[in-house]
Amino acid sequence: MLIGVPKEIKDNEFRVGLTPASVAELTHHRHSVLVEKSAGLGSGLSDGEYVAAGATLVDAPQEIFVRAEMIVKVKEPLAAERKRLRRGQILYTYLHLAPDLAQTKDLLASGATCIAYETVTSPHGGLPLLTPMSEVAGRLAPQVGAHALEKAQGGRGVLLGGVPGVPAAEVVILGGGVSGTHAATIALGMGANVTVVDQSNEALQRLAAQLGAGVRTVYATRAAIAELVARADLVIGAVLAPGAAAPKLVTRAMLSTMKPGAVIVDIAIDQGGCCETSKPTTHSNPTYVVDGVVHYCVANMPGAVARTSTFALNNATLPFALALADKGWKQALKDDVHLRAGLNVHDGKLTCKPVAEAHGLVYTPAEDVLG
Ligand SMILES: NC(=O)c1ccc[n+]([C@@H]2O[C@H](COP(=O)([O-])OP(=O)(O)OC[C@H]3O[C@@H](n4cnc5c(N)ncnc54)[C@H](O)[C@@H]3O)[C@@H](O)[C@H]2O)c1
């Protein structure tokens, strides 16, 4: 199969669809890979590394979209890219179609076969191509939170780990799933006092077993959250109610009980955030202050560590990319119900039920298009 990797064109997106190591795996399987010049530079991957891995460099994205049978990307295609997609072509990338009617219509009109990372499932439950980015955001959260706690950043001037004779910071993590667990691991490693709150007893049991006596686990009641938030130096929002807006666990009223200069890192901002006062921010202007509390609400946190994120994403996406290339999309999806769950659009048909429901469009089960 001829596979194409265009350079990402979304603002401040530095990740790339395939690493040179992934290209080498695909060429080892006798596939050919076209990579747009400088596509990997934002992740510290040079054109030379791609050539050494067996890729052919091309100057402009047009050639990739005209020639490639499968396009591998990171972010959803922007309008200019959508115009270039064509019938019979496979698009394998994050799509997030439910809140994006314009993109949904363009992909339907393109006739392409569009497989969304975020809806691929796993036999163990969960969403394996979303997990790596939650891991990155979770691990980044104590790091950005520690920085925001510095006086010059508007924080209360508290060192996360404290020093001998001075207590460590209190870190409260709302949600003990993927990102919450990784946030707790790093916060503990930095020497903070860490409490994780969740409404799932299974999640709390798993955390306690995994992280041991160092982490405190608390069942999520309104009263418990109010008490913990008032005491916290750093609150990390890491909840997810799949498919729904994040529950507003930290209310405006709670903010006035918090310490001046305390920090909220709201990872869940991509689902609206779990604090009433959260609104999306960017890497160039990541924080703002409400009632003396510093808010960090960057919606694409993994972009800050593009290189790590690119490698983590490739570890998850490569096995499916190989299956698609080796077997062709139809057989690969017939053989694997979890990859089949990733099919969102095929030849003008919408094959993802939640997306169809979100837009009031006709839904066609993936099984119907597979014949
Ligand atoms: N900002 C970013 O750059 C970025 C990056 C990656 C992921 N995310 C987002 O982070 C959020 C968390 O993702 P995840 O993969 O960790 O999710 P997850 O499903 O692994 O974990 C979510 C946890 O929240 C708990 N929860 C749900 N509702 C709750 C409530 N009302 N009270 C207490 N606990 C509750 C669940 O029981 C679960 O344990 C998602 O919105 C995800 O999209 C953001």
The ligand as a Gaussian input file, in Angstrom:
#p B3LYP/6-31G(d) Opt

LIG

0 1
 N       -6.504000      18.790000      28.110000
 C       -5.901000      17.868000      27.382000
 O       -4.980000      18.144000      26.621000
 C       -6.328000      16.436000      27.480000
 C       -5.512000      15.410000      27.011000
 C       -5.947000      14.085000      27.179000
 C       -7.162000      13.814000      27.775000
 N       -7.927000      14.863000      28.209000
 C       -9.231000      14.677000      28.891000
 O       -9.040000      14.344000      30.242000
 C      -10.279000      13.812000      30.713000
 C      -10.029000      12.546000      31.518000
 O       -9.611000      11.518000      30.628000
 P       -9.212000      10.070000      31.161000
 O       -8.693000       9.334000      29.972000
 O       -8.372000      10.191000      32.363000
 O      -10.638000       9.500000      31.553000
 P      -10.965000       8.117000      32.335000
 O      -12.276000       7.660000      31.831000
 O       -9.805000       7.183000      32.273000
 O      -11.117000       8.575000      33.867000
 C      -12.145000       9.425000      34.288000
 C      -12.461000       9.130000      35.732000
 O      -13.412000      10.125000      36.163000
 C      -14.297000       9.481000      37.081000
 N      -15.516000      10.284000      37.197000
 C      -16.468000      10.501000      36.255000
 N      -17.424000      11.317000      36.736000
 C      -17.077000      11.604000      38.015000
 C      -17.677000      12.378000      39.045000
 N      -18.823000      13.021000      38.850000
 N      -17.041000      12.452000      40.230000
 C      -15.864000      11.812000      40.442000
 N      -15.259000      11.047000      39.505000
 C      -15.858000      10.955000      38.294000
 C      -14.523000       8.108000      36.458000
 O      -15.010000       7.191000      37.428000
 C      -13.121000       7.751000      35.958000
 O      -12.385000       7.013000      36.911000
 C      -11.137000      13.598000      29.462000
 O      -12.026000      14.673000      29.311000
 C      -10.111000      13.596000      28.362000
 O      -10.672000      13.920000      27.099000
 C       -7.542000      16.144000      28.061000

